[in-house]
């Protein structure tokens, strides 16, 4: 609904600001506040400390952060490649049943709880001929399966918005299909590809359910370590580690955003 008066616009912004602060600002604000808290007995912390932030940079959290970053980068790249391939294949399929089948296969992992994906991988790869249980590969595989659906969705939407005139013009000039794909289609899809990569990275960094089913002692992601800290009663240290993870994730997403912005102006 369009708002034409200043008064109605201010009311709309006030309502939006209230719900934004209540649903997003307040939880994250409390988290950051807890990261600097030594004791919290009332409505506000009773005393403050920097020891939680210091503890967040100890060996275990840093190892978990490194594991999460490697897992997120690998799974995001895999998801982007597979999701893009599937989106391009879906665009080439003319049969409605075939399109429905492809969409169902790639959307299935997010239609069920993530622990189901982890359990399925655990059952499938805990014995021969392919034994992956207890390896870092199965963790990356679980993340890739979960985030591929989002890459597939975003790239599919971008592919359907492409003007077929570009591809037709390239073909009329004698360009082969692979040349058209590499030099025409993919450059036009670059903003969507960058956005998909960023989304997959962010989702992988925070993934917990499937990871808890398949992780090993030497490949433990940061969300698992945060959960373990909270389970042992170290809520304030867990809040500090979470704040560090949020900061690093946002920094990486800002880099992706800059790349996407430049791709839009190419």
N, C-alpha and C positions, 0 to 999 in steps of 0.2 A: 504494500500500500504506500503510495507516494505521499510525503508530507510537505506541504507548501508553505506553511507559516513557521516563523522562527520559534514561536512558543511550542508548537507540536514537535519540532525538531529537537528542542532542548529537553522536552519530556521524554522523547524516545531515547536520546543519548543518556539521560539520567537513569532510565530503567535499564538500559544496556550496561551502563557502568556499574550499577548496583549488583546485577546478577553476575557480571564478569568478576568483580572483586569478591563476591561471595563464593562463587564456584571455582575460580582459578587463583585469584590473588591471595585470598586468605589461606588456603592450604599450603601454597608455596611459601608464603610469608612466614607461616608457623614453622615450616621445615627449616628455612634459613635461620630463624631465631633459635630453634632447637640445636642447630649446629654449633652455636656459641654458648650453650647453656650448661652450667654445672649442676644446678638443682632447680626443679620446677614444682612448686607446691601450690601456687594459687593460679589466678588468671594469667599472670605473667611470670617469667622466670625469676627465681629468688637470687640467683648469682650467675655470673657469666665467666667464661674461660675460653682460651684459645687451644686448650689441650685436645679437644675433639678434632679440630682442623689438623693439628700436628699428627694425631693418630691416623687420620685419613691418608697420610702420606707415608705410612709405614709399609713394610714389605708386602704383607698380605693384600691390603687394598690396592696397592700399585700393581701387584701381579694380576689381581682380578681385573683391573682396568685395562692392562695390556691384553689379557685374554679376550675381554669384551670387544676391544677395538679391532683386534685381528679377526675375531669371529664375525663381527658386524661388517667389516670391509669385504671379507671373502664371501659371506653369504649374500651381501647386497649385490656384488658383481655377478655372482652366479644367478641370482634372481633376476637381475636386469637382462642378462643375456637370454635366459630361458623365457622370461616374460615377453621380451621384445620379439623373439622368434615366434612365440605362440600368437602374439597379437598380429604379426604380419601374416602368419599362416591363416588365422581366423579371417582376415580381410580378403584373402584369396579364395576362401571356401564359399561356394555359392549355394550349397545345400543347407537348408535350415536345420535339419537334424544333425548334420556335422558341426555346425556352429554351436548348437546347444550342447553337444557332447564335449567339445573343447572347453566351452565356458564352465560346464559342470565340473570337469576334471580339475581345472585350475582354481575354481572357487571352493572346492570341497574342504581344503585344509582350514579355511577360516569359518566354515559352517559348523565345525565341531570344536570343543574345547582343545586348547593347545596341548594339554596333558595326553589327549587321545593320540595326537600325532607322535608325541614322545614315546608312548606305550607301543604304538604300531612299529616304530623304528626299533625299539628295544626287542620286541618279539621277533621281528624280521631278521635282525642282524646280530643276534646273540649266539648263533651257531652257524656252521658251514652251510653252503660253500663260501659265503662272504661274511666274515666275522669282524664287526666294527665296534662291538660293545666295549666300552672302556677306552676308546680312542677319541682324539679331538675331532676326527672326521665326522663322527656321528652327530656331534654337537653342531658343527657347521652345517651339516645336512638338515638337521631339524630346523635351524633358523632359516635356511634357504627355502625349505618347503613352505614355511609359514609366511614369509614375506613375498614370495613369488606371485601370489595372488594379487597383491597390491600393485606390483610392477606391471603385471598383466592388465589390470584394470586401467591404470593411468595411460599406458602406451596404447591400449586398444581405443580409448577415447580420443587420443591424439591422432591415431591413424584414420579414424572415421571422419575427422575434421579436415584432413588433408585434401587439397584441391587436386582432383585427378588430372587437371590440365598440365601440371608440371611433369608428371610421369608420361603423359601422352606426348608432350612436346619433346622430351628426351628420346622417346621411342621413335618419333618421326624423324629425328636427326640421326638415327642409326645407332643409338646407345643400346648396348646389350642389357639384359635384365639385372645382372650383378653390378654393372656400372651405374645403372639408374638407382639401384638400392644404395650403393655406397656414396655416390656423389649428389644424389637428389633427395631421396627419401629420408635417409638417416640424418643428414644435416638439418632438414626441416623438422625432424623429430627431436633434435638435440635438447631444446628446453624441456620437453616432456621426459626425456631420458634422464636428464639431470635431476629433475624433480622426483622422479621415481627412485633414483639412487639415494637421494636424501631421505625420502620417506622410509625406504627399506632399512637404511642405516639406523635411523632413529628407533624404528620398531624393534630391530635386532638388539640394540643396546639395552632396551628395557625388558626383553623377553625373559620370562621366568618359568612358566608352566612346563613347557616341553623340555627345557634345559634341566629342570630338576629330575626328570626321568632318565636322562641319558648322560649326564656329566660324569667326569672322572675326577679323582683327587688332584691330578696334575693339570686339569683343564677346567677350572672353576671360574665362571664369569662373575662380574661385579654384582649384579642383582642377587646371585646366590649368596655371596659373602655378606651383602647388606641384610638379607633375610636371616642368615646365621647370627649376625651381630644382634639383631633385634630379638631373636629367639633366646639368646643368652642374657638378655636384659640390658644390653648396651645401646639403648635407643638413641641417645644423643650422639654417640660415635657413628651409628648407622645414618643419622640425619646429616652429619658432616660428610660422610662418604657419598651419600646421595647428592648433596649439594655440589661436590666436586664433579661427580659424574654428569650432572645436569649442565654445569658450566662448560665442560669439555665437549659434550654432545652439542650444545648450542653453538659453540665456536666452530665445530665441523660443519654444522648446518648453515651457518653464515657463509662459510667458504663455498658450499654448494650453491647457496643463493646468489652469490656474486657471479659464479660461473654461469648459472641459469640466466641471470640478467644480461650478461654479455652475449649469451647465445641468442637471446630474444632480439638483440639489436644487430645481429650479423646480417 
